Amino acid sequence: MYSLSTYTCVDACEASEVKISSTKIHGLTVCRPPEYYVNPLSTEILELGTKLYPYKDINLVYIELFNFLKNLDITVRVNLLDDMDYVLYHEFATFYNMKEVIFQKYTISRDYTSGKSLAIMLYRF
């Protein structure tokens, strides 16, 4: 198993993470927090929906939720880069047992000590 919280191999998921298994990719199993990041301006090649490797398209969040998490009784947080337009081609209302999907905005700030961009939560909408 691979943890998207720590980017390391683990024996088991943390209590705060959700286990996602795929039989299509040779039994790949990942542990991820029920939180996604979307940044259409990201220059990262890898897209994992995490703060460091955000999805570039909000529809990838929907696809992952529908394929792996739609029947879980959890709350999912989707962090969208502020001041961007997003086109969602699906309705999030199709998740049967999910408690709620919360959308909130975040901005990118520069950490001048490391030269890396940081995601900062701003507010919920």
Secondary structure, 3 states (H helix, E strand, C coil): CEECCCCEECCCCCCCCEEEEECCCCCEEEEECCEEEECCCCCCCCCCCCCCCCECCHHHHHHHHHHHHCCCCCEEEEEEECCCCCCCCCCHHHCCCCCEEEEEEEEEEEECCCCEEEEEEEEEC
